[in-house]
Amino acid sequence: MSSLLNQLLTMISCPGSTFNESDFLRLFIHQTEKNTAYSTYVDNCIENLNDIADWKDIPAIPTDAFKSSTNPTSFDLTDNNVTTFLTSGTTTEKRGSHYFRSTKLYEESVIAGWRSLYIPELHPDTLFLTSSADEAPNSSLSHMMETLKSRSCPTARFILSEGKISMDLFTKAADSQRPISLIGTALAFLQLFENLAESNETFSLPDGSWAMETGGYKGTDKSFTKEELYRLFTQYLGLNENDTWNEYSMTELSSQFYTRGIGAPHKGPAWTLVKVIDPETLQPVEPGEMGYLVIYDLANYDSCLAIMTQDLAIYHDERSFTLIGRDPSALPRGCSRSL
């Protein structure tokens, strides 16, 4: 294990670690040396690496780069132990690939990020409304859920298989009178609510119960505002808006951002930084202004730390933003769409 990778793993695993601009610049230099595709991209963006003295100046690659035959990977892909996460895609759309020599840093980022951003602990009765990693081995979301199960809640259960929710398992947990945690995609929760509507059932989950939703509706005929979705959590589960969290990430990242309820910004862990850029000038916007979201993620050691998304966001500060949604002109994507 390289000294830089070991340092990042140690710092991310240790609560309260402080990350400096130099950490981002150091990983940037490492990736320009090891990542041929990214190095070529950087050469086309800047004249001299010495010109990069501020993390905001580190060139960010678009997510479409992960669909390229020259994938931005910082190691030899002939390694037989490579783990591959694939983006969601239609039958005609090329899927993006994010390669990992080891998922250890990714998994530490999941657990440490959850802890540092004060996400509630998983209850013994935790239900994942996602596919298991056995069923979806190339899904980063399923791998994340398996990590939470193995590291934080061995009693958690996956209740979605082949795109269908097991209502028997859900009803058994909901009727137990014990607090439960529900984590899944927005579309999986909509399926749950539709099933409950068809059976004319509602629940008032015990105090302490909470839910987390992720993903959106692009590529489907669904269209819900966050307020409309969260009203369904109240109507069918008895959860108020502050009992419901949203997770934002993507296959091309190794870290996650979270927000609770309605109106609060998404926040990321200490080993991430964000900026929002003007779509025309590509220059950073001021707080309160909207543009494309750009994320810098130190846990992206094996690929590229700087990712330019196709998501629109309002900038708050270096670690928080208000997500507006997918650029309407971009191709639909997201972990929710596979449902």
MOKAZI-V530699 format. One record per pair of residues at least 6 apart in sequence whose C-alpha atoms are under 8 Angstrom apart, sorted by the first residue. I is the first residue (numbers start at 1). J is the second residue. D is the distance in whole Angstrom. If there is no record, write none. Layout:
[[I | J | D] [I | J | D]]
This chain:
[[4 | 27 | 8] [5 | 301 | 7] [8 | 298 | 8] [8 | 299 | 8] [9 | 105 | 6] [9 | 108 | 7] [11 | 17 | 6] [11 | 18 | 8] [12 | 108 | 7] [12 | 109 | 6] [12 | 112 | 7] [12 | 271 | 7] [13 | 108 | 6] [13 | 109 | 8] [13 | 112 | 6] [14 | 112 | 8] [15 | 112 | 7] [15 | 116 | 7] [16 | 116 | 8] [17 | 270 | 8] [18 | 270 | 7] [19 | 270 | 6] [19 | 271 | 6] [21 | 54 | 7] [21 | 55 | 6] [23 | 298 | 8] [24 | 55 | 6] [24 | 296 | 8] [24 | 298 | 7] [24 | 305 | 8] [25 | 53 | 8] [25 | 54 | 8] [25 | 55 | 6] [25 | 58 | 8] [27 | 298 | 7] [27 | 301 | 7] [27 | 305 | 8] [28 | 58 | 7] [28 | 305 | 7] [31 | 38 | 7] [31 | 39 | 7] [31 | 74 | 6] [31 | 301 | 8] [31 | 303 | 8] [31 | 304 | 7] [32 | 38 | 6] [32 | 39 | 5] [32 | 42 | 8] [33 | 39 | 7] [34 | 74 | 5] [34 | 75 | 7] [35 | 72 | 6] [35 | 73 | 6] [35 | 74 | 4] [35 | 75 | 7] [35 | 303 | 7] [36 | 72 | 7] [36 | 73 | 8] [36 | 74 | 7] [37 | 70 | 6] [37 | 71 | 7] [37 | 72 | 5] [37 | 73 | 7] [38 | 61 | 8] [38 | 72 | 6] [38 | 73 | 8] [38 | 304 | 7] [41 | 61 | 8] [42 | 59 | 6] [45 | 59 | 7] [52 | 58 | 6] [56 | 275 | 7] [58 | 306 | 7] [59 | 306 | 7] [60 | 294 | 7] [60 | 305 | 8] [60 | 306 | 4] [60 | 307 | 5] [60 | 308 | 5] [61 | 304 | 8] [61 | 306 | 6] [61 | 307 | 5] [61 | 308 | 6] [62 | 307 | 6] [62 | 308 | 5] [62 | 309 | 6] [62 | 310 | 8] [63 | 96 | 8] [63 | 252 | 7] [63 | 307 | 7] [63 | 308 | 6] [63 | 309 | 6] [63 | 310 | 8] [64 | 96 | 7] [65 | 71 | 6] [65 | 72 | 7] [65 | 96 | 8] [66 | 72 | 7] [66 | 96 | 5] [66 | 97 | 5] [66 | 98 | 7] [66 | 252 | 7] [67 | 94 | 6] [67 | 95 | 6] [67 | 96 | 4] [67 | 97 | 6] [68 | 96 | 8] [71 | 97 | 8] [72 | 303 | 6] [72 | 304 | 6] [73 | 98 | 8] [73 | 99 | 7] [73 | 302 | 6] [73 | 303 | 4] [73 | 304 | 7] [74 | 301 | 8] [74 | 302 | 5] [74 | 303 | 5] [74 | 304 | 8] [75 | 101 | 8] [75 | 302 | 7] [79 | 101 | 7] [81 | 101 | 6] [81 | 102 | 8] [82 | 99 | 6] [82 | 100 | 6] [82 | 101 | 5] [82 | 102 | 7] [83 | 99 | 6] [83 | 100 | 5] [83 | 101 | 6] [83 | 102 | 7] [83 | 103 | 7] [84 | 97 | 6] [84 | 98 | 6] [84 | 99 | 5] [84 | 100 | 6] [84 | 138 | 6] [85 | 97 | 6] [85 | 98 | 5] [85 | 99 | 7] [85 | 137 | 8] [85 | 138 | 4] [85 | 139 | 5] [85 | 140 | 6] [85 | 251 | 7] [86 | 95 | 6] [86 | 96 | 6] [86 | 97 | 5] [86 | 98 | 6] [86 | 138 | 5] [86 | 139 | 6] [86 | 140 | 8] [86 | 251 | 7] [87 | 95 | 5] [87 | 96 | 5] [87 | 97 | 7] [87 | 139 | 8] [87 | 251 | 6] [87 | 252 | 8] [87 | 333 | 8] [87 | 334 | 7] [87 | 335 | 8] [88 | 95 | 6] [88 | 96 | 8] [88 | 333 | 6] [88 | 334 | 6] [88 | 335 | 6] [88 | 337 | 7] [88 | 338 | 6] [89 | 95 | 5] [89 | 333 | 7] [89 | 338 | 8] [97 | 251 | 8] [97 | 252 | 8] [98 | 251 | 7] [98 | 252 | 6] [98 | 303 | 7] [99 | 302 | 7] [99 | 303 | 7] [100 | 302 | 6] [100 | 303 | 8] [101 | 302 | 7] [105 | 299 | 6] [106 | 254 | 5] [106 | 255 | 7] [106 | 299 | 6] [106 | 300 | 8] [107 | 144 | 7] [107 | 147 | 6] [109 | 254 | 7] [109 | 255 | 6] [109 | 299 | 7] [110 | 144 | 7] [110 | 147 | 8] [110 | 148 | 8] [110 | 254 | 8] [110 | 255 | 6] [110 | 256 | 7] [111 | 147 | 8] [111 | 148 | 7] [111 | 151 | 8] [113 | 255 | 7] [113 | 256 | 7] [113 | 268 | 8] [113 | 269 | 5] [116 | 269 | 7] [117 | 258 | 8] [117 | 267 | 8] [117 | 268 | 7] [117 | 269 | 7] [122 | 152 | 7] [122 | 153 | 6] [122 | 180 | 8] [122 | 181 | 6] [123 | 153 | 7] [123 | 179 | 7] [123 | 180 | 6] [123 | 181 | 6] [124 | 153 | 6] [124 | 154 | 8] [124 | 155 | 6] [124 | 156 | 6] [124 | 180 | 7] [125 | 155 | 7] [125 | 156 | 6] [125 | 157 | 8] [125 | 173 | 7] [125 | 178 | 7] [125 | 179 | 7] [125 | 180 | 5] [125 | 181 | 7] [126 | 153 | 8] [126 | 155 | 7] [126 | 156 | 5] [126 | 157 | 6] [126 | 180 | 6] [126 | 181 | 5] [126 | 182 | 6] [126 | 183 | 8] [127 | 156 | 6] [127 | 157 | 5] [127 | 158 | 6] [127 | 159 | 6] [127 | 170 | 8] [127 | 180 | 8] [127 | 181 | 6] [127 | 182 | 5] [127 | 183 | 6] [128 | 145 | 7] [128 | 156 | 7] [128 | 157 | 6] [128 | 158 | 5] [128 | 159 | 6] [128 | 160 | 7] [128 | 182 | 6] [128 | 183 | 5] [128 | 184 | 6] [129 | 158 | 6] [129 | 159 | 6] [129 | 160 | 5] [129 | 165 | 7] [129 | 182 | 7] [129 | 183 | 6] [129 | 184 | 4] [129 | 185 | 7] [129 | 188 | 6] [129 | 189 | 7] [130 | 141 | 8] [130 | 142 | 7] [130 | 145 | 8] [130 | 158 | 7] [130 | 159 | 7] [130 | 160 | 5] [130 | 161 | 8] [130 | 183 | 8] [130 | 184 | 5] [130 | 185 | 7] [130 | 188 | 7] [131 | 142 | 6] [131 | 158 | 7] [131 | 159 | 8] [131 | 160 | 6] [131 | 161 | 6] [131 | 162 | 8] [131 | 163 | 8] [132 | 142 | 5] [132 | 143 | 8] [132 | 145 | 8] [132 | 146 | 7] [132 | 158 | 6] [132 | 160 | 8] [132 | 161 | 8] [133 | 139 | 7] [133 | 142 | 5] [133 | 143 | 6] [133 | 146 | 7] [135 | 161 | 8] [136 | 142 | 7] [137 | 143 | 7] [139 | 251 | 8] [140 | 251 | 6] [141 | 251 | 8] [141 | 335 | 7] [149 | 155 | 7] [149 | 156 | 6] [159 | 165 | 6] [159 | 166 | 5] [159 | 169 | 7] [159 | 170 | 7] [160 | 166 | 6] [163 | 339 | 5] [165 | 188 | 8] [165 | 191 | 8] [165 | 192 | 7] [167 | 192 | 8] [167 | 195 | 8] [173 | 180 | 7] [174 | 180 | 7] [174 | 203 | 7] [174 | 205 | 6] [177 | 205 | 7] [177 | 206 | 6] [178 | 206 | 6] [179 | 205 | 7] [179 | 206 | 5] [179 | 207 | 6] [179 | 208 | 6] [179 | 209 | 5] [180 | 205 | 8] [180 | 206 | 8] [180 | 208 | 8] [180 | 209 | 5] [180 | 210 | 7] [181 | 209 | 6] [181 | 210 | 5] [181 | 211 | 6] [182 | 210 | 6] [182 | 211 | 5] [182 | 212 | 6] [183 | 211 | 6] [183 | 212 | 5] [183 | 213 | 6] [184 | 212 | 7] [184 | 213 | 5] [184 | 214 | 6] [185 | 213 | 5] [185 | 214 | 5] [185 | 215 | 5] [185 | 216 | 8] [185 | 335 | 7] [185 | 336 | 5] [186 | 213 | 5] [186 | 214 | 6] [186 | 215 | 6] [186 | 216 | 6] [186 | 217 | 8] [186 | 336 | 6] [187 | 215 | 8] [187 | 216 | 7] [187 | 217 | 7] [187 | 336 | 6] [187 | 337 | 8] [187 | 339 | 7] [188 | 336 | 7] [188 | 339 | 7] [189 | 213 | 8] [193 | 232 | 7] [193 | 236 | 7] [196 | 202 | 7] [196 | 236 | 7] [201 | 236 | 7] [202 | 235 | 7] [202 | 236 | 5] [202 | 237 | 6] [203 | 236 | 6] [203 | 237 | 5] [203 | 238 | 6] [204 | 236 | 8] [204 | 237 | 5] [204 | 238 | 4] [204 | 239 | 7] [205 | 237 | 6] [205 | 238 | 6] [205 | 239 | 7] [209 | 239 | 8] [209 | 243 | 7] [210 | 239 | 7] [210 | 243 | 5] [210 | 244 | 6] [210 | 245 | 8] [211 | 243 | 6] [211 | 244 | 5] [211 | 245 | 6] [212 | 244 | 6] [212 | 245 | 4] [212 | 246 | 5] [212 | 247 | 7] [213 | 244 | 8] [213 | 245 | 6] [213 | 246 | 5] [213 | 247 | 6] [214 | 246 | 6] [214 | 247 | 5] [214 | 248 | 6] [214 | 335 | 8] [214 | 336 | 7] [215 | 247 | 8] [215 | 248 | 7] [215 | 334 | 6] [215 | 335 | 6] [215 | 336 | 5] [215 | 337 | 8] [216 | 334 | 7] [216 | 335 | 8] [216 | 336 | 6] [216 | 337 | 7] [217 | 223 | 6] [217 | 224 | 8] [217 | 336 | 7] [217 | 337 | 7] [218 | 332 | 5] [218 | 333 | 6] [218 | 334 | 7] [218 | 337 | 7] [219 | 332 | 5] [219 | 333 | 7] [219 | 337 | 6] [220 | 337 | 7] [226 | 262 | 7] [227 | 262 | 7] [230 | 240 | 8] [230 | 241 | 6] [230 | 244 | 7] [231 | 240 | 8] [231 | 241 | 8] [233 | 239 | 6] [233 | 240 | 7] [233 | 241 | 8] [233 | 244 | 8] [234 | 240 | 5] [234 | 241 | 7] [241 | 260 | 8] [241 | 261 | 5] [241 | 262 | 7] [242 | 260 | 6] [242 | 261 | 4] [242 | 262 | 8] [243 | 260 | 8] [243 | 261 | 7] [244 | 260 | 6] [244 | 261 | 6] [245 | 258 | 7] [245 | 259 | 6] [245 | 260 | 4] [245 | 261 | 6] [246 | 258 | 6] [246 | 259 | 5] [246 | 260 | 6] [246 | 261 | 8] [247 | 256 | 7] [247 | 257 | 6] [247 | 258 | 5] [247 | 259 | 7] [248 | 256 | 6] [248 | 257 | 5] [248 | 258 | 6] [248 | 266 | 8] [249 | 255 | 7] [249 | 256 | 5] [249 | 257 | 6] [250 | 334 | 7] [250 | 335 | 8] [252 | 307 | 8] [253 | 297 | 7] [253 | 299 | 8] [253 | 300 | 6] [253 | 307 | 8] [254 | 297 | 7] [254 | 299 | 6] [254 | 300 | 6] [255 | 268 | 8] [255 | 269 | 8] [255 | 272 | 8] [255 | 297 | 7] [255 | 299 | 7] [256 | 268 | 6] [256 | 269 | 8] [257 | 266 | 6] [257 | 267 | 5] [257 | 268 | 5] [257 | 269 | 7] [258 | 266 | 5] [258 | 267 | 6] [258 | 268 | 7] [259 | 265 | 6] [259 | 266 | 5] [259 | 267 | 7] [264 | 322 | 7] [265 | 316 | 8] [265 | 320 | 6] [265 | 321 | 5] [265 | 322 | 5] [265 | 323 | 7] [266 | 320 | 5] [266 | 321 | 5] [266 | 322 | 6] [266 | 323 | 7] [267 | 319 | 6] [267 | 320 | 4] [267 | 321 | 7] [268 | 319 | 6] [268 | 320 | 7] [269 | 319 | 8] [270 | 319 | 8] [271 | 297 | 6] [271 | 298 | 6] [271 | 299 | 7] [272 | 295 | 7] [272 | 296 | 5] [272 | 297 | 5] [272 | 298 | 6] [272 | 319 | 7] [273 | 295 | 6] [273 | 296 | 5] [273 | 297 | 7] [273 | 318 | 5] [273 | 319 | 5] [274 | 293 | 7] [274 | 294 | 6] [274 | 295 | 5] [274 | 296 | 6] [274 | 317 | 8] [274 | 318 | 5] [274 | 319 | 6] [274 | 320 | 7] [274 | 321 | 8] [275 | 284 | 6] [275 | 285 | 8] [275 | 293 | 6] [275 | 294 | 5] [275 | 295 | 7] [275 | 315 | 7] [275 | 317 | 8] [275 | 318 | 6] [276 | 284 | 6] [276 | 285 | 6] [276 | 290 | 7] [276 | 291 | 5] [276 | 292 | 5] [276 | 293 | 5] [276 | 294 | 6] [276 | 313 | 7] [276 | 314 | 7] [276 | 315 | 6] [277 | 283 | 5] [277 | 284 | 4] [277 | 285 | 5] [277 | 290 | 8] [277 | 291 | 5] [277 | 292 | 5] [277 | 293 | 7] [277 | 294 | 7] [278 | 284 | 6] [278 | 285 | 6] [278 | 290 | 7] [278 | 291 | 5] [278 | 292 | 7] [279 | 291 | 6] [279 | 292 | 6] [285 | 291 | 7] [285 | 315 | 7] [286 | 315 | 7] [287 | 314 | 7] [287 | 315 | 5] [287 | 316 | 5] [287 | 317 | 7] [288 | 314 | 6] [288 | 315 | 6] [288 | 316 | 6] [289 | 314 | 5] [289 | 315 | 6] [290 | 312 | 7] [290 | 313 | 5] [290 | 314 | 4] [290 | 315 | 6] [291 | 312 | 5] [291 | 313 | 6] [291 | 314 | 7] [291 | 315 | 8] [292 | 308 | 7] [292 | 309 | 7] [292 | 310 | 6] [292 | 311 | 6] [292 | 312 | 5] [292 | 313 | 6] [293 | 308 | 6] [293 | 309 | 6] [293 | 310 | 7] [293 | 311 | 6] [293 | 312 | 6] [293 | 313 | 6] [294 | 306 | 7] [294 | 307 | 6] [294 | 308 | 4] [294 | 309 | 6] [295 | 305 | 8] [295 | 306 | 6] [295 | 307 | 5] [295 | 308 | 6] [295 | 309 | 8] [296 | 305 | 5] [296 | 306 | 5] [296 | 307 | 6] [297 | 305 | 5] [297 | 306 | 7] [298 | 305 | 6] [299 | 305 | 7] [310 | 326 | 6] [310 | 327 | 6] [310 | 330 | 7] [311 | 323 | 8] [311 | 324 | 7] [311 | 325 | 6] [311 | 326 | 4] [311 | 327 | 6] [312 | 323 | 6] [312 | 324 | 5] [312 | 325 | 5] [312 | 326 | 6] [312 | 327 | 6] [313 | 321 | 6] [313 | 322 | 5] [313 | 323 | 4] [313 | 324 | 5] [313 | 325 | 7] [314 | 321 | 6] [314 | 322 | 5] [314 | 323 | 7] [314 | 324 | 7] [315 | 321 | 5] [315 | 322 | 7] [316 | 322 | 7] [326 | 332 | 8]]
